């Protein structure tokens, strides 16, 4: 039989209940035994012993007191060992937990049974799953960021070395300069995206009621020229909607979704932006078909799906990751699914202003 913590506590409690009536009897027996043993010592030829025995009746109360103290001490020792025995499973569990660290995040307790300790162990295993996933996500993010930064830096180094190795004509120098400028702009976009992602992950500094339809109406005109060049039509349906948050982050949320909708679109396609009650914001584009199983991964940093784009300015793959982080900072939910006629539909649920 497995001695679970519950069974151990019940057994110790039962023994304590049974020992309760026995303690007074044990005290009386100990007192009587001590008195009888002391009386047997009185006839011994020890100087002064007879005087003590003669006056023993005056201090007879000392014997019951000593007996009570001895019985109480024995009960406390028994309870101490009983408590140690009951808490032994918890003490055994502390060992594996104390050795958990970055080097062994895959370790799991995997308990058996349904007692309280097993429930605690399963909760710890589930916590370790979340910690492991977060740690792995940070490690993957750092690796991807390093790769994304290393590639343009390597291109810049190569271009500079080529320029230093030989004398360039005016046309070659102009080409080299434009390539360096384009690579530098890519680095700036990547660093800006990383900073935005870091700031949104820290949460909101203030919560002020904002008109989401007004924010969208202010963002869209800045993309009309780009949409016209790409042959994409922007349709806006903006109903009144008030949310609580930071205007700068909400503008970045709308900007990222609109840029993503234009970038991964097709010539002659459309981009529909809707502000309503539920969802608060919807952005639908008409790009190439998106597999349903690939949608969830689009919100991961540096994750790109399509190579064919109407915009060839390049991107770091942080747009939807930043949008998700901003939405979560506003206590909202962002979800995506393949659009009906190809492309992607992104819905953002945001709490109402109270």
Secondary structure, DSSP 8 states (H G I E B T S, - for coil): ----HHHHHHHHHHHHHHHHHHHHHHHHHHHHHHHHHHHHHTTS--TTHHHHHHTTTTTTHHHHHHHHHHHHHHHHHHHHHHHHHHTHHHHHHHHHHHT-SGGGTT------SSSHHHHHHHHHHHHHHHHHHHHHHHHHHHHHHHHHHHHHHHHHHHHHHHHHHS---HHHHHHHHHHHHHHHHHHHHHHHHHHHHHHHHT--S--EEEEHHHHHHHHHGGGHHHHHHHT-EEEEEE---EEEE-HHHHHHHHHHHHHHHHHT--TT-EEEEEE-SSSSEEEEE--SB--GGGTGGGGSTT----S--S--S---S-HHHHHHHHHHHTT-EEEEEE-TTSBEEEEEE-----
